Structure formats: structure tokens, C-alpha cells
Amino acid sequence: MKITVIGGGSTYSPELVSGFLERTATLPVRELWLMGIDPEG
């Protein structure tokens, strides 16, 4: 499974990534993309 998080530079992203990692047995994530919404950064 591939998951993309729009707004990946947000302060909630570490908690979100941690949640995905804790659930790898039931949520088979192969790729996790963090995409920023700032076109300059």
C-alpha cells in the first residue's frame, strides 16, 4: 500500500507516521510519501 500525506511538513506528521508504524501488521504500508504544500520549500 502506498500512502501520501498532503501537508507532510505539519506538526502532526510525526504522530501520523508513528501511527502507521504501529499498525504495520494490519496496515501493510510499503511507501509513505510526505508532500509539503509550500511550493517554495
N, C-alpha and C positions, 0 to 999 in steps of 0.2 A: 504494500500500500504506500502511495506517495501522498504526503500532506504538505500543503503550502499555507503558511501563516502570513496574511497580508498585515503589515504593520509590525513586522518581526522585531523592530528595534524598541518596542514598547517596554515599559517596566513590568508588565505582566508576562512577558515572554519566557523568562527563566522558570516561572511556576508552571507555565503551559508545557514547556519541554520536559520538565520533571514529571508531570502527569503522564505524558506519553511514554516516558521511560519506565515508569512504574507499572504500566499496563501492557508491556510488550508480549506477555503471554496470551492476552486476549485481543490485542490490537497490533497486528503484525506490520508495524511501520518499517519500511525499507529505506525511505528517503523522507527527510524533513527539511523543507526549504523555508527560510525566514526572509521575507521580502519587505524591504523598507518602503515607505510611502513618500519619502523625500527624494525628489528627482536629482537633487544636488549631492546627496550623501549616500 
